Amino acid sequence: MKLNIGLLIFMVCFITACKDDVLPKPKAMLRLEYPSGKEEVLQTEHFSIKYNEMARLKSETNTSFVLDYPLMKGSIFVNYKEVNGNLDKLLTDAQKLSYEHVLKAEGIYEDPVVNEPHKVYGMYYEIKGDAASQSQFYVTDSTKHFVTGSLYFYAKPNYDSILPAAVYLQKDMRNIIESLRWKK
């Protein structure tokens, strides 16, 4: 019996001594930093813009093009339409497109665009949450020209994961809007 008690005490000491204290891991966030690129100028038939050289210009036509950012797995789609007495319809369609994301979005924030010296007017939308598009805009001179832009990622929307890239590309979208100049 003495042997069994001694063995039992040894086993209990052995089992409890080999156990490490469980410590929770500290919270950490993935830090994604993207290099700031130089500006390139894109001249179209109807307007010119400045865009980040990190973007690859794809699908260029007289009325649309795509700025593809392979490092961030995202693209900015830009479309041009001529205003021919249809400004109300163009505005309604652009606003409707932005608000189609309201079902998945946590919020949609509007920022009016007014550049009086260059006659650029419109709206910039920043969409928070797991929506398909994180930002959209439309700008017009109210008489001849109308341009829309949308930001999309190649992956299923997960707002926390794409946030650093979304913030970077949203800055590029704002730069496109601020640098846009109409051709006569």
N, C-alpha and C positions, 0 to 999 in steps of 0.2 A: 504494500500500500504506500510505503514511503517513496518508492520509486515512481509511482503514478502521480503523486502530489508534486514531487520535484520536477517530473516531466511536464506536468500541467503548468507549473509556475514558469518553467523555461519557455514553453510555447507562448504563453501570454506575454512574457517580456520580449520574446523574439518578434512576435506579430506587432506589438505596439511600438517597439523601438524602430522598426523598419519603415514606419509610416512617415512620409513627409507632410509638413503642414501645407494645406491647400491655401494658396494665396490668389486672390483674383488678379487677372491681368489688367494693367492700366488701359484706359480708353485711349485709342489712337485714331488719327484720321490720316488717310492717304493724302500726301501733299503732291499735287500736280502743278507744275509750273511750265508754262509754255513761253518760248522765246518771243520777244517782240520783233515783228518783221518790219521791213522797210515798206514804204508805200509805193505802189505802182499806179499808173493812171490808165484807165480804160476809156477809150473814146468809142461811143456808139454813134449811130446816125442821128439820134435824138438828144443825147445827153452825154456827159462825162462824169466819172466818179474816180475816187481814189480808193484802193483796196489793199489789203495786206498781201505782201509777196509770198507768204506761206500758202496762200490759196492757189489752187490750180484752176485756171479758167477752162470750163468745159461747156459743151452744148451752146456755143455762141451763135445766135442768129441776130437779125435786125431788131427783134422784139423780145428776146429772152436769152439768159445765160445762167450758168451755175458756177458759183465759187465753191470749189470742193476743198475741204480741209482734211486730208487723210490722217494727219497726226491726231486729230480730235474726233475722227469718224463722224463728221458733220458737213453739211452743205448749206449755203445761202442761195436760194432760188430767187432770181430777179426777173420780173416781167414788165414789159412796156406796152401801153395801149394809147392810141391816139384818142383825144377827146373830140367828138363830133356831135355835140348836143346831147351826149349821153353821160354827162358827169354824175348826175344823180344815181344812175344805175351802177356806174363804176364804184362810187363811194359806198353804196348799199352792199354790193357784192364783196368789197374789201372788208367792210365791217362785219358782215355775216360770216366770212371765212375766219376771221379772228375769234369770233364768239362761238364758233362750232366746237371749240376746245373747252368750253365752260363745264361740260360734264365731268371731265377728268381733272380739270385745273383746280388748284386751291384758291387761285385769284388771278385776275387779269388787270394789269395796271396800265392805264393810258397816259401817254405823255405827248401833248400836242407839239407839232413841228411847225415853227414859224420862222422863216428866213426871208424877211422882207426884201433886203437888197438883191437877192437872187431869185425872188419869186418862187420859193419852195414852201409849200404848205401841206400839212397832212397830219398823220397820227402814227405814233410808235406804240406797239403793244408788247408788254413783257408778261409772259404767261408763267405762273408759278405752279409747280406740281408735275404730275406724271402725264402731261399732255403730249400729243404728238409733236407739236411745234412749241419751241420755247420763246420765240419772238417773231413778230410780224410788223410790217409797216406799209403805209402807202403815202405817196407824196404826189403833188400835182402843182401845176402853175395856174390851174382853174380855167384855162382857155384852150390849150393844145395838147398838153402832155399829162400822162398818168403812169406812175411806176409803183409796183408792189414788190415786196420782198418777204420771204419766209425762211426761217431757220429750222432745219430738220436734222436729226441724227440717224445713223444707220442702224441703231440698236433699239430694242424695246425701251420705251421711256421709263427711266428710273431716276427721278429728280435728284436724289442724293448723289448718285454715281456720276451723272453728267453735269452737275452744277459747275465745277471749275471750267470745263470746256464751254458750257453755255454762257457763263459770264464773259469769257474771252471773246466768243463770237458775237455776243451782244454788243460789245465795244466796237467790234469791226462793223456791225450793222449801223451803229450810230455814226461811225466815221463815213460810211457810204452815204448816209442821209445828209450829213453836214457838208460833205464835199461835192454833192451833186450840183451840176450846173447844166442848165438847158441850152440847147443849141437853137439858134434862131430859125 
